[in-house]
């Protein structure tokens, strides 16, 4: 008898899951939480850009060059409607001491060169960037 109850209980659970019926308040999934990044949270080796000053707001980050932040390998969705307000070249390679930032896609209209290891506050409507093999001058 216990075996039959377990079978039907499991069957009922399976049907409830398939039909999407809540089982009870205790077993209903809790809402997901949004993780907030600390200011200037940027993975080692990346170039990071934020929608807010002082490394706050939404962040986009790259390990490589990107010729179009709107449609490139890494899409930075907020950059279509919000200007970049802070950035950090957290690159580690001595072969690439700077990151060039461009106002246009495909590396058009250079705006600034961010020296490796430096954090910046500076507003601009960026569209592409690439790692620089020479020094930022």
C-alpha positions as CSV (number, residue, x, y, z in Angstrom):
1,X,0.0,0.0,0.0
2,X,2.8,2.4,0.9
3,X,4.4,1.6,-2.5
4,X,1.2,2.6,-4.3
5,X,0.9,5.9,-2.3
6,X,4.5,6.8,-3.2
7,X,3.9,6.0,-6.9
8,X,0.7,8.1,-7.1
9,X,2.3,10.9,-5.1
10,X,5.2,10.9,-7.5
11,X,2.8,10.7,-10.5
12,X,0.8,13.6,-9.1
13,X,4.0,15.7,-8.7
14,X,5.0,14.9,-12.2
15,X,1.6,15.9,-13.6
16,X,1.6,19.1,-11.5
17,X,5.0,20.1,-12.8
18,X,4.1,19.3,-16.4
19,X,0.8,21.3,-16.1
20,X,2.6,24.1,-14.3
21,X,0.3,23.9,-11.3
22,X,1.6,25.3,-8.0
23,X,1.9,22.5,-5.4
24,X,1.7,24.8,-2.3
25,X,3.0,28.1,-1.1
26,X,6.0,26.3,0.5
27,X,7.0,24.5,-2.7
28,X,6.5,27.4,-5.1
29,X,9.7,28.8,-6.5
30,X,10.9,32.0,-4.9
31,X,11.5,35.0,-7.1
32,X,15.0,35.4,-8.4
33,X,17.3,38.0,-6.9
34,X,19.3,40.5,-8.8
35,X,23.0,40.6,-8.0
36,X,24.4,44.0,-7.6
37,X,28.0,44.5,-8.5
38,X,30.3,46.5,-6.2
39,X,31.7,49.7,-7.6
40,X,34.6,49.1,-10.0
41,X,33.9,45.4,-10.1
42,X,35.8,44.3,-13.3
43,X,37.4,40.9,-14.0
44,X,41.2,40.9,-14.1
45,X,42.4,41.1,-17.7
46,X,39.3,42.9,-19.1
47,X,38.3,46.3,-20.3
48,X,35.2,47.4,-18.5
49,X,32.7,50.3,-19.2
50,X,29.8,51.5,-16.9
51,X,26.7,53.5,-17.4
52,X,27.3,55.3,-14.2
53,X,30.2,57.3,-12.7
54,X,32.8,55.7,-10.5
55,X,32.3,52.2,-11.8
56,X,28.6,52.0,-11.0
57,X,25.4,51.2,-13.0
58,X,25.3,48.7,-15.7
59,X,28.6,47.1,-16.8
60,X,29.9,45.7,-20.1
61,X,33.3,44.0,-20.2
62,X,35.6,42.5,-22.8
63,X,38.7,40.5,-23.0
64,X,39.3,41.4,-26.7
65,X,38.7,44.2,-29.1
66,X,35.1,44.8,-30.3
67,X,34.4,46.7,-33.5
68,X,30.8,47.4,-32.6
69,X,29.4,47.5,-29.1
70,X,25.9,47.3,-30.5
71,X,26.3,44.3,-32.7
72,X,29.7,42.9,-32.2
73,X,30.9,39.7,-30.4
74,X,29.8,41.2,-27.0
75,X,26.7,43.4,-27.3
76,X,26.7,46.2,-24.7
77,X,22.9,46.9,-24.9
78,X,22.8,49.9,-22.6
79,X,25.4,51.8,-24.8
80,X,22.7,52.3,-27.4
81,X,20.7,54.6,-25.1
82,X,23.1,55.6,-22.3
83,X,26.5,57.1,-22.6
84,X,29.5,55.5,-20.9
85,X,30.4,57.4,-17.8
86,X,33.3,55.4,-16.4
87,X,35.8,52.8,-17.6
88,X,38.7,50.7,-16.4
89,X,41.5,49.2,-18.5
90,X,42.2,46.2,-16.2
91,X,44.3,44.5,-18.8
92,X,47.4,42.6,-17.7
93,X,49.4,42.0,-20.8
94,X,52.5,44.2,-21.2
95,X,52.1,43.8,-25.0
96,X,48.9,45.9,-24.8
97,X,49.5,48.9,-22.5
98,X,46.4,50.8,-23.6
99,X,42.8,50.5,-24.9
100,X,41.7,52.9,-27.6
101,X,38.0,54.0,-27.4
102,X,36.1,55.1,-30.5
103,X,33.0,57.1,-31.0
104,X,31.9,55.0,-34.1
105,X,31.8,51.4,-35.0
106,X,34.7,49.8,-36.8
107,X,37.2,51.9,-34.9
108,X,36.1,55.3,-36.3
109,X,36.8,58.6,-34.6
110,X,39.2,57.8,-31.7
111,X,38.1,59.4,-28.5
112,X,40.6,58.3,-25.8
113,X,43.3,55.9,-25.0
114,X,42.9,54.3,-21.5
115,X,46.3,53.3,-20.0
116,X,46.5,49.8,-18.6
117,X,45.6,49.6,-14.9
118,X,43.9,53.0,-14.8
119,X,40.3,53.9,-13.8
120,X,38.5,56.8,-15.4
121,X,35.4,58.9,-15.1
122,X,34.6,60.4,-18.5
123,X,31.4,60.6,-20.4
124,X,31.2,59.5,-24.0
125,X,29.0,57.7,-26.5
126,X,31.4,54.9,-27.3
127,X,30.8,52.4,-30.1
128,X,34.0,50.3,-30.4
129,X,37.4,49.7,-28.8
130,X,40.7,47.9,-29.3
131,X,43.8,47.1,-27.4
132,X,46.8,49.2,-28.3
133,X,50.2,47.7,-28.9
134,X,52.1,50.9,-28.4
135,X,51.8,53.5,-25.6
136,X,48.9,55.9,-25.3
137,X,50.1,59.3,-26.5
